[in-house]
């Protein structure tokens, strides 16, 4: 249980650091739209999915609070959370494509495994304005 909480905390801190580091100091009216692809079901990694999704949501909330405290106009919102079905490559690619094209997110957080993250990277490399 302690290991799970530590993983969630580490993921939240990492997500917050990533998002805050991408916000320019003079960003007026900045609207950050975030989506996440995490293993919420399926065999293997589903046990980690909820914690990772919660950590990403915490990171988004933290960035919004930091933007408000710094007087940066705009918002940081979690637009969608997609299930990677234990990081199945075709499912990850489809979920990331939906986030980039349909949901129009600026950032995609995820996924858990390196293979799935490479699938997300393939989609973001092809999508203009998505990291």
C-alpha positions, -999 to +999 in steps of 0.1 A: +000+000+000+028+024+008+045+017-025+012+025-043+009+058-025+045+067-033+039+059-069+009+081-071+027+110-053+057+107-076+035+107-107+016+137-095+048+157-088+062+147-122+030+157-140+029+190-121+066+198-129+061+189-166+030+211-170+043+241-150+076+240-169+057+244-202+037+275-191+055+307-202+056+335-177+038+360-200+011+335-212-021+356-214-053+337-218-036+304-218-059+274-221-042+241-214-062+210-224-049+177-210-058+141-217-044+110-202-041+074-215-038+049-186-044+012-181-077+012-164-088-023-174-074-056-187-048-080-174-014-068-162-012-031-154-048-021-146-040-021-109-019+011-115-043+029-138-066+045-113-036+058-092-019+072-123-051+089-136-057+104-101-021+116-100-026+133-134-058+149-122-040+162-091-012+176-113-038+194-134-055+209-103-020+220-090-012+237-123-045+255-123-039+267-087-004+279-096-017+297-127-044+314-105-018+323-078+006+338-104-022+358-120-019+339-153-051+343-173-065+310-187-072+276-175-058+241-171-084+213-175-085+176-177-105+170-208-106+132-210-091+101-195-088+072-219-084+035-210-054+018-226-066-017-217-033-026-200-013-007-226-023-027-257-005-008-285-034-005-309-057+007-281-032+032-269-027+046-305-065+049-309-070+066-275-042+090-282-055+098-316-090+105-301-074+128-275-054+147-301-080+150-329-115+148-313-108+161-278-083+187-291-059+183-261-026+201-259-009+175-237-013+138-234-001+122-202+007+085-204+009+057-206+025+034-180+048+013-202+075+024-225+060+006-255+026+024-249+044+057-244+061+053-278+027+048-293+015+081-277+047+097-290+040+086-325+005+102-324+018+135-308+046+137-333+021+137-362-005+160-344+003+197-346+005+214-312+002+183-291+029+172-266 
